[in-house]
Amino acid sequence: MPTFAEPHSAEPPDGERPYAERLSVAWWAWPATIAGAAFLAAELAIGAVGLRHPATFLLAGALAAAGLLALSRVKVSVHGDELRVDDARLPVTCIASVQAVDAQGRRDLLGPQADPLAFVVQRPWIGGGVRIDLADPADPTPYWFVSSRHPDRLAHALLAAQGNAPTASPPS
């Protein structure tokens, strides 16, 4: 079952680099958003004389940048024996299978084949992702879907971590 906890430093096993990716917005979203904010500020300045000030444009640009930074805050990483997606953590011992998914597979998985109990972290501007089926019978979540620009690398990192993870001891 995934846990939510404060960040802690977990060193990767010797000689192994952890997988880490930030689900940031595309580069072209920055100039497009700033241009949209400038247009909105200009519209406001045309209609309200009191807003005909450079501070209106600075505030609009700052709000636009803050919005893009908020959209880009999610990190996906594999450290040691767990997958971290934003604040959620999944021990690799709870993973039954991992499958890299392309854009068409993502549409199917999040559309007609969607399960309402699935844990989904999806960004529409990222085409691929990874489907992670869970092996924990106590967890009602059937699978996790996580967007990734490099789904094959994330899947490989999860499988590698699963090979290095200590096996869970059977219940007594």
N, C-alpha and C positions, 0 to 999 in steps of 0.2 A: 504494500500500500504506500503511495507517495506520502512524503512528509514535507512539511513546510518549516523551515528553520532559518536561523540567522546564518549569514555566510561564515564559513570557517575555511582555514587554509588546509588543504589536503595535498600533500606532495604526491606527484605521480610516481609510479614505480621507476626504479633506476633505468636509465636509458630509454624511457618511453615518453613521448611528448603527448600531452593531453590534447583532445580536440576542443577547440573553442571558436565560436562564431557569434557575431552580433547581427541580429535581424534588422539591420538598418534600412532606411528607405533608399531608393535608387538615387544616384547622383543628380539626375535631371529633376527630381522633385524639389530640390533646393532652389534653383533659379525660378522654376515655375511658381512655387509657393511665394517667394519673395516678390515676384512680379505681380501675382494676384493680390498680395497684401498692399503693394504700392498702388495698384488700381483701386482697391477698396478705400484706401486713405485719400486718394484723389477724389473719389466720388463723395466721400464725407466732407472734404474741404470745399467742394463745389456747392454743396447744399447747406453747409453751416459755416458762416463766416468765422466763428470762434475757433473752428478747427483748422483754419488756414495757417498752420504753424508747422515747422519741421518736426516738432515733437510728435505730431500725429503720425507721420511717416515712420519715425523711429519706433514708436510704440507698436504700430502695425507689423513692422518687420520683426521686432522682438517677440511678439506674440506668435507670429508665424514660425519663427525659428524654435521657440519653445515647444510648439505643437509637433514639429518634425523631430525634435530631440525626444519628446515623449513617445512618439511612435517607434523610435529607434532604440528603445531602452532594453528590449528583451535580449538576453544572452542565452545561448545554448552551448553547453560544454560537457565533456566527459572527463572527469577527474577521478583517478583511482578506480573505485568500484561503484561509481554512481553517475547517473545522467542528471544534469542540472538544466532545467528550463525555467528561466526567470527565478521565482522563489520555490518552485516545485523540485523535488528530488526523488529519483527512482533508483533504488539499488539494482545493479545489473543481475543480481540473483533472482529478481522477480521477473526477468525477461524470458519469455518463451521463444520468440522469434523476432527478427528484425528484417524489414524489407524496405529498400529504397524505392520511392515512388516518383514517377515523372509527372508533368503537368496534367496529362490526361488521366492518369491514375488518381491524382489528387482530386480532380473534378468528380470522378466516380465515387471515391472514398468519402468525400464531404457532401456529395449530392445523394444519388439514389441508394448508395450502399451505406449511408451514414448510420451510426449507432448513437442514440441520444446520450448514452452513458459514457461515451468516449471522452478522453481528455485531449482537447485540441488546442494547439497554439499555432495559428495559421496567419500568415501575412499574405494578402492578395497580390502583392508585387513580387513575391517569390514563387516561382513555378513548382519546384519540386519539394520533396520532404521525405520523412521516414515514418513508416508505420511500425510501431513496437507493440507486439502482442504480449500480454501479461500472463504469467504463470501462477499468480497468487490467487487461489480459490476464494480467499476471504475478501478480496477486493472486487467490488461490483463493476469496476472500470474494465471493459474488455480489451481496450488498446489505447495507446497514445498515438496521436499524429502530431509531428513537429515539423514545421517548415524549415527548409535548409537550402542554401544555394549550392551545397555540396553533399547531396544525400548519400552518395556512395561512400564518401569519406566518413560521414557520421555513422553510417551503418557499420563500416569496417572498424571504426574506433569502439563502437559498442560491442561488437563481437570480440575484439581484442581484449577489451576490459572484462568481458564475460569469461574469457579464458583465463584471465589473471585473478578473477574474483574468488575469494574463499567460498567454498560451498556451504550452504546453510545446513546446520545440523538438524536431523529429524527431530520432531517433537517427542518428548519423553512420555 
